[in-house]
Amino acid sequence: MNLDSLLSVSSQQLKEWALAQDQKDRLRGFREQFYIPQQNDKSVIYLCGNSLGLQPKNARLAINKELETWQNHGVEGWFEGESPWLSYHKYCQKGLAELLGTLPEEVCPMHQLTVNLHLMLTSFYRPTSEKCKILTIAGDFPSDQYALETHVASRGYVPSEVIIEIVPPVGEWLIRTEDIVAAIKSHAHELALVCMSGLHYYTGQLFDMREIVAEAKRHGILVGFDLAHAIGNVPLQLHQWDVDFAVWCSYKYLNSGPGGVSGVFVHQKHHSDTVPRLAGWWGYEESRRFEMTKGFVPMKGAAGWQLSTPNIMALAIHRASLDIFEKAGIENLRSKSIVLTQFLELVIKRINQKIGFQKIKIITPSELSQRGSQLSLLVEEGGKELFDFLVREGIVGDWREPNCIRLTPVPLYNTFEEIWQLENVLLSKLNAI
Ligand SMILES: Cc1ncc(COP(=O)(O)O)c(C=O)c1O
């Protein structure tokens, strides 16, 4: 949708446009399914779903159900009750598969993200004397950097010698896909793996994963993605793109609670028993797990990478949250998200126009195919002060040093009217009304 015609309309006209959008929004009923935090007896404008998604109201019911199973069945809850815990991961596989574009058996909720990244590196970083390097992006999420650095060191390599980082052009924020592709081509003879975020946590840039994988495959290089900021935000097609593995967390767009369960994707072609892995009893073939015999026999699919007894309460929330996604549909969410984020972008442009200079610079790409719902705003002077003001006014985004405010309208629970309100609040601070 081209929103440029709204650049110079009055605030009242903009409000009317926003209200009309909310009125015709077929997803608007989903907001009612979430608890919106309150401040001074008013709902805050929560634009922080990229960090911690809001609590779905069905989360408490889901936990209560499992508490009841525990209360009534004790240890037999693993085998009895409405949803026996033994196979609990299976209740989440269909929902995850839809979000990620995979077969159900290619995905499994488990552990935490960084732990899963190490598990995937154990299986898919297969260095040889010629091909031992990993290509990644500079400035990726710190936990991923630490994981790569310590993982290669644990295999006897010097991180600075085997990790190749692609940087943005000088003076720019965004890394060009063509630079990643060119680097894969030029380093193909020494690369064992490409491993990077699919959507950058700081800039909000969505990478062209399909193209990156296609180039890597031309040279027989394996590819893995961290999808913490992509899952539930943009539709994905991991199986079709031929991605080898992926990991994510569920506490951001997936609204599954602080420290909620993570998950892994392992492409079907890697499901053989002989793939090297670190194993635990929960990845052991389920039908024979309690025979407690010697010698690891993995479950088929991604589930074979589970190590430990899962946290059923965390899985119960995750399942309840995935249920909401199944009802809303990721394509419908994406359609709304595109316009909602365009509207936020328009509001920032209007503010700069009213002030008469570019006070707030959007570093997230303007191309729709290169971003999800997050916009990263650079405010060179007084950024933290502006951010703190927003928090006091009940507008929740998040702050990233040294001068970045990340704002993320989430299609499940944010409205166009909220974004219109943001314009007024920002302008009141910037003294330009
Ligand atoms: C892109 C990205 N990767 C990794 C992590 C770390 O996840 P965890 O603490 O669940 O291991 C985060 C956390 O926010 C993240 O945003």
PDBQT file of the ligand as one rigid body, heavy atoms in Angstrom, charges set to zero:
ROOT
HETATM    1  C1  LIG A 501      19.009 -13.178  17.574  1.00  0.00    +0.000 C 
HETATM    2  C2  LIG A 501      19.165 -13.810  18.931  1.00  0.00    +0.000 A 
HETATM    3  N1  LIG A 501      19.936 -14.899  19.051  1.00  0.00    +0.000 NA
HETATM    4  C3  LIG A 501      20.147 -15.481  20.257  1.00  0.00    +0.000 A 
HETATM    5  C4  LIG A 501      19.532 -15.005  21.396  1.00  0.00    +0.000 A 
HETATM    6  C5  LIG A 501      19.797 -15.684  22.712  1.00  0.00    +0.000 C 
HETATM    7  O1  LIG A 501      18.753 -16.528  23.041  1.00  0.00    +0.000 OA
HETATM    8  P1  LIG A 501      18.774 -17.416  24.379  1.00  0.00    +0.000 P 
HETATM    9  O2  LIG A 501      19.070 -16.498  25.515  1.00  0.00    +0.000 OA
HETATM   10  O3  LIG A 501      17.372 -17.929  24.450  1.00  0.00    +0.000 OA
HETATM   11  O4  LIG A 501      19.783 -18.469  24.206  1.00  0.00    +0.000 OA
HETATM   12  C6  LIG A 501      18.682 -13.893  21.305  1.00  0.00    +0.000 A 
HETATM   13  C7  LIG A 501      18.029 -13.349  22.500  1.00  0.00    +0.000 C 
HETATM   14  O5  LIG A 501      17.340 -12.369  22.500  1.00  0.00    +0.000 OA
HETATM   15  C8  LIG A 501      18.503 -13.272  20.036  1.00  0.00    +0.000 A 
HETATM   16  O6  LIG A 501      17.748 -12.172  19.893  1.00  0.00    +0.000 OA
ENDROOT
TORSDOF 0
